Amino acid sequence: MKKSVLSIALALVFGFSATANSPIEKEKKEVNVSESKITWKGYKVTGSHEGTINLKSGHLEMDGNKLTGGEFVVDMTSITNLDMAAGEGKEKLEGHLKSDDFFGVENHPTAKLVITSAESMNKNSYSVKGDLTIKGKTNPVTFVVSIYENKATATLKVDRAKYDVRYGSGSFFDNLGDKAIYDEFDLVVDLAL
């Protein structure tokens, strides 16, 4: 009898120790892509253009209430322009953005962002580091993510020259004058979780 009580006690102690030391499973919060929105804005010497692009898939990784990672895939074929009325100019710009001069969507139909680390800044905001892949080229990015219940927002500045998006770039061409397009563009991301 003493032997079985001792065996049960040891099993409980070792079983509890093994459970207590097991890593906690991180929760994946899937993004509702149909309710999420990504807006882009590009700048040139004579003005700017803006539009949207669709999220194909995505999730945030959480440890309790703390952001720890995530991965997002963007549908580059969905680039649209919002500041021009429907017609030849709008379609021409959208086609040009999809061409090899810009994002080459025929060969690179998706872009990807992988969150590699997230450091808490306060209750709802994180300083995030990640790897952004556009046109098959991957570069590190840093940005702030804010999470409120079932929504997350972020604003990124992206240097297109790092991704071999050359058209009208002063980083690749001289004497562009007022035809120059600035290398940095903005992405404003609103995620529904």
N, C-alpha and C positions, 0 to 999 in steps of 0.2 A: 504494500500500500504506500509506504514511504517513498519507494522508488518511483511509482507512477505519479505521485504528487510532485516530486522533484522533477520528473520528466516534463510534466505539464507546465510547471513554473518556468523551467528553462526554455521551453518552446515559446511560451508567452513573452518572456524577456527578449529572446533573440528575434522572434517574429515582430515585436514592437520596434526593436532597434532597426531592423531591416526596413520596416515601413517608414520610420521617422527619418531615415537617411536617404530614402528614395527621392529623386528629383520630382518636383511638382510639374505636372503636364502643363505646358503653356497653352493658352486658349487662342484659337484662330478666330478673329472676327472678320467674317467674309463681308466684302463691300457689295452693296446693292448697286450694280453698275448702271442700271436704268434710271436710278434716282440721283446718281453722282454726276458731277460736272467738272470738266477741265476747260478753262478759258486760256487762250494764248494771246499775247500782244507782242508784235514786232515793231521795231522803230527804224525809220530812215531819216535822212537829212530833211526831207520835205514833209514829214508826217509820220503816220503809223497805220498799221492794219491790225485787226483783231478778229478772233473767231473762236471756234470750239474744236475739240477733238475728243473722241470717245474712249472711255476706259473699257478694255476687253475683259479683264479680271483683276482681282486684287483682294488682299487681306492684310490686317494688322495682327501682329502677335503680341499678346498681353500676358503678363504675369500678375494676376490679380487685376488691379486697376492701373498697372504700370506698363507703358509701351516698351517693348523689347526688340521688335523687328517688324518686318512686313515685306511684301512683294506685290508689284503692280505691273500689269502689261497693258500698253496703250495701243489702240488700233490706228496706226498711222494713215491708213487708207481713208479714214473718216474726217480728215482735216477739212474744215469749212471756214469761210470768211463771213463775218457778220456786219462789217461796216460798209459794204457795197450793196447796192440794190441788185436784185436778180437780173441777170443779163450777161452779155458777152464779157464785160470786165471782171465780174465776179467769178465766172467759170474759168476764165483765162488765168486769174490769180490762183485759184484752187488747183488747177492743173499744173501750174508752174511750181507750186509748193510741193506737189506730189512727184515732180520730175527729179531727175538726177542732179539738176542744179541745186536743189534743196534737199529733200528727205528721201528721194529714191525709193518710194514705197513699193514699186514692183519687186525689187530685190530685198527690201527691208520693210515688210508690212507691219511690223510691230517694233515698239521701243519698250524698254524695261527699266524699272527702278527697284533695287533691292536695298532695304534699310539694313545697314550693318551694325549701327549702334544708336541708342537714344538715351540722352541724359536729361533727367527731369530739371526743369527751370522753376516751376511752381506746380500748383495742384493740377493744372490742365495743360501746360505747355512743355514741349520737349525740344532740345537742340538735337537735331537728327543728322547723322552722317549716312550716306548711302552711295551706291554705285549706279550710275545712270548709263544705259546703253542706247545709243542712237546710231543708225547706219552701221551697226556692227562694231562700233567703237565704244569702249567703256571708260568713264572718268568718274572720280569722286565728286560728290556734291554735298553741301551742308545747307540746311534750312531749318525753319521752325515749324513744328506741327502742334496744333491745338486740338484737344479732344474734349467735347462736351456731350455726355450721354451717348446718343446714337449718331453723332456727327463729328467729323474731323476736317480741319482746314489746314492748308499750307500754301505758301507762296515761294516759288523758286525762280532764281535768275539763272538762265542757262547760257553759256558761251558756245554758240554754234560752231565757231572755228575749231573747237576741240573735237568736233564730230565730223569734220571734213564737209561742212555745209558752207560752200565757198561763194556762192553767187552774190555779187555786189559787196563783198567783204573787203574792207581796207586791210585786213590781215593777210590777204592773198594778192590783192590787186592795187596798183598805184593809180593816182590821178582820176579817181571816180567822181570827184566833185559832188554835185547834188544828187548823183545816182547812187551814192553809198548807202548801204543798209548796215545798221549797227550790228555787231556780233551778238550782243546780249539780247535775249528776249525773255519775257515773263510768262510764267505758268501760274495760274491761280486754280487751286484744286479744292473742291468741296465734295467730301465723301459722305455718303449715307451708309451707316453701318447696320 
